[in-house]
């Protein structure tokens, strides 16, 4: 027999998770709002659009770079919307709303996807970067080593976030947490 938890039983996990993401996404929403104000006011100058057009015509530029330089403002709007959605669902988690639990799970799944795509893009950028001849300067070998170290660091961080987001999804889908939100296990 599956018992539904009483409304007074609130797990520490959901409360702490909600508050952490309220603080982080609240800050991210504010920062991305300010970035959007800047992007849609300052970066509409002809000098900036000319520089972006030149970047689009650069030889050996990765294909996605032209897309990003042409539609970079979409990225900033998207980040604002994701931050605001995370803030809203985090507040809903604190209030133990089931819609917020579901939206938060979807956002965490998207976070896993986003990190994996980010790794692929980083790999593509590294692939398109010209190599530095090691014989021209003694520091060139150190630079090549640093690029490799940065790639390893990116992989570790991205996979760490993927594991964290997966763990959060599993916890939010557990019978105990579902019961806390009034969903039968």
N, C-alpha and C positions, 0 to 999 in steps of 0.2 A: 504494500500500500504506500503510495507516494503522498507524503504530507507536505503541505505548502507552509512555508515559514510565516510566522505572524509579522505584521508590518513593523513591529518594534525590533525584530532581530535584523540588525544591519552589520554586515561583515566589515571588518577593518580594511580588507583588501579593496572593496569597491569605494569606500570613503577616501582612502589614501590615493588610489588611482584617480578618482574624480578630482581631488584637490590638486594633485600634481599636474594633471592636464588642464585644469582651469587656469592655473598660474602660467604654465608654458604657452598654452594656446591664447590666453588673454594677451600676453606679451607679444606673441607672434602676430596676432590680429592687429594690434596697435602698430607694430613696426611695419607690417605689410600694407596697412592703410596709408601710412606716411610714405612708403615707397611708391604706392600707386599715385598719390598726390604729386610726388616728384616726377614720376615717369610721364604722367599725362600733362604736366605743366612745363617742366624744364626740357625734357627730351623731345619735344616737338619742334625744336629750333632747326632751321634748314642746315646748319653746320653738322648737327648730329645725324640727321637723315642722310646727308651726303656721305658722312663717314661710314654709316651702315651700308649704303649702296656700294662703296668701295670695298668693304669687307666681303660683301656678297660676290664680288667679281674676282676675289683673290685666287690666284692659282693654287692648286693642291689643297684647297679648303675642303673639309669634310662636308658631305651633302647636308647633314642636319644643321651645320653652322649657318648656312644661307637661310634655312627656315627660321632658326632662332633669331638671327639678326633682323629678319624682315618682320617677324611676329613676336618680338620679345615682350611686348606689353601684355600679350595673352598669358604669358608665364606669370607675371606679377598679379594679374587679376585672379588667375587660378590659385595661386598661393594664398591670396587673401580669402577667397571663398573656402578653401580647405581649412584654413586657420579658424575662420568663423564657424564652420560646421563642427570642427573639433571642440571649440569653446561651447557651442550650444549643446552638443551631445555630452560633454563633460558635466555641464550643469544638470542636464537630464539624468546622468548617472548618479549624481549626488542626491537627486530627488527620487531615485529608484524608478525611473520611467523605462518601460520595456523598449519603447521605440528608440530611446537613447542607447540602450545596450546593443540593439541591433545595428544602429548607425555607427556606433563605436567599433563594433566588430568589423563592419565593412571598411571603415577608415583604417583600421589596423591591417586588414588584408591588402588594402591599397598601399599602405606604407611598405609592406613586404615587396609588392610589385615595384613600387617607386625606387626602392633601394637596389633591386636587381637590375632595373633599367639604368639607373645611375651608374652601376658598375659597368654595364655594357657600353654606355656612352664614354665613361672614363677610359675604358680599354680602347675604344675607337679613337679617341683623341690621342692617346699615347701611341697608337699604331700609326696615325697620320703625322705625328711629329717627326721632323727629320732628326736623325742621329747626330750626335756631336762627335767629330773625329777626336779620338783620345790623344793623338800626337800633337795637337796644336797648343795645348796648355796642360800643365800638370793637374789642374782642378777639373778638367773635363771628365776624367775617370770618376772623380768624387761626385760630380753632377749626375752621371749615369747611375751610380750606386744610389744616390738620393732619389732619383726618379723611381727606381725599383722599390726602394723602401716606402715611398709614398703610396705606390700602388698596393703593396702588401698591407699597409696601414688602412687604406680605403677598403680593401676587401674584408679585413678583420672587423672594422667598424660597421660596415654595411651588413655583414652576416650576423654580427652581434645584435644589431637592431632588428633584423629579420627574426632571429631567435626570440628576442624579447617580445616583439609584436605577436609572434605565434603563441608564446606562453600566455600572453594577455588574452588572446582569442580563446584559448583552451579554458582558461579560468572563467571567462565570462559566459562560456557555453556549458560549464559544469552544472550538474543538477542542483547543488547548494545555492549557487548564484542565481540560476534561473528561478528557483523557488523564492529567493529574496525579492525578485522582481515580479512575483505573482504568476510565474509561468510554471505549470505542472511539469515535473521532470519526466 
